[in-house]
Amino acid sequence: MAGLMKLACLVLACMIVAGPVTTNAALSCGTVNGNLAACIGYLTQNAPLPRGCCTGVTSLNNMARTTPDRQQACRCLVGAANSFPTLNAARAAGLPKACGVNIPYKISKSTNCNSVR
């Protein structure tokens, strides 16, 4: 019985610690990157803008409704941008507009995601 109580307390403690982390930002970088995978050729190789890229940009914008979600999406975008040495910075910054989406920040390797609201 004492072992079960310890386990219950451990689970409760984990829920208290992890709860705020998981509820503040529902978007994962996997989700962000998955939505923008079709954009890689456009952003790194000067390929034409595929329709699937804009579908992903629009979908991602629709998912990022709260400030924590927008900040998390921003962090994922900055991380992704920094992982591509051949990233065309102008195309990255202009991607939302090219897809008819308005976001409150520029996509770049140096965006301060803490200021995104």
C-alpha positions in Angstrom: 0.0 0.0 0.0 2.8 2.4 0.8 4.4 1.7 -2.6 1.1 2.6 -4.3 0.9 5.8 -2.4 4.5 6.8 -3.4 3.7 6.0 -7.0 0.5 8.1 -6.9 2.5 11.0 -5.3 5.1 10.7 -8.0 2.5 10.8 -10.8 0.8 13.8 -9.3 4.1 15.6 -8.9 4.9 14.9 -12.6 1.5 16.2 -13.6 2.0 19.4 -11.7 5.5 20.0 -13.2 4.6 19.0 -16.8 1.1 20.4 -16.9 2.1 24.0 -17.4 4.7 23.1 -20.0 2.2 21.1 -22.1 -0.7 23.5 -21.8 1.3 26.7 -22.6 2.2 25.8 -26.1 0.4 23.0 -27.9 2.5 23.3 -31.1 5.6 21.0 -31.4 8.5 21.7 -33.7 7.5 18.4 -35.4 4.1 19.9 -36.3 5.7 23.2 -37.4 8.3 21.5 -39.5 5.8 19.0 -41.0 3.6 21.8 -42.1 6.5 23.6 -43.8 8.3 20.6 -45.3 7.0 21.4 -48.8 8.7 24.9 -48.5 12.3 23.7 -48.2 13.0 23.7 -52.0 11.6 27.2 -52.3 13.5 28.5 -49.4 16.9 26.9 -50.1 17.1 26.1 -53.8 15.1 28.9 -55.4 12.5 26.4 -56.6 9.0 27.6 -57.5 6.6 28.1 -54.6 4.6 24.9 -54.3 0.9 25.1 -53.4 1.6 22.5 -50.6 3.9 25.0 -49.0 1.2 27.7 -48.8 -1.3 25.1 -47.5 1.2 24.3 -44.7 1.8 28.0 -43.9 -1.9 28.7 -43.7 -2.5 25.6 -41.6 0.3 26.5 -39.2 -1.1 30.1 -38.9 -4.5 28.7 -38.1 -3.0 26.4 -35.4 -1.0 29.2 -33.7 -3.8 31.2 -32.1 -2.4 31.9 -28.6 0.7 33.9 -27.7 2.5 30.8 -26.4 1.7 28.9 -29.6 2.9 31.8 -31.8 6.1 32.0 -29.7 6.7 28.3 -30.0 6.1 28.3 -33.7 8.5 31.2 -34.0 11.2 29.3 -32.0 10.7 26.3 -34.3 11.0 28.5 -37.4 14.2 30.2 -36.1 15.7 26.8 -35.3 14.8 25.4 -38.7 16.1 28.5 -40.4 19.4 28.2 -38.6 19.7 24.5 -39.7 19.7 25.4 -43.4 23.0 27.2 -44.4 21.6 27.9 -47.9 18.4 29.5 -46.7 17.3 32.4 -48.8 16.6 35.0 -46.1 14.5 37.2 -48.4 12.3 34.3 -49.4 12.0 33.1 -45.8 10.9 36.6 -44.6 8.5 37.0 -47.5 7.0 33.5 -47.3 3.9 34.4 -45.3 3.0 37.2 -47.6 3.7 35.1 -50.7 1.1 32.6 -49.3 -1.4 35.4 -48.4 -0.9 35.0 -44.6 -0.2 37.8 -42.2 2.0 36.9 -39.2 3.2 39.4 -36.5 6.9 38.8 -37.1 9.5 38.2 -39.8 10.9 34.7 -40.3 14.6 35.0 -39.9 17.6 33.4 -38.3 17.6 36.1 -35.6 14.0 36.8 -34.7 13.4 37.4 -31.0 10.5 35.1 -30.4 9.9 36.3 -26.9 8.6 39.6 -28.4 6.0 37.7 -30.5 2.4 38.3 -29.3 
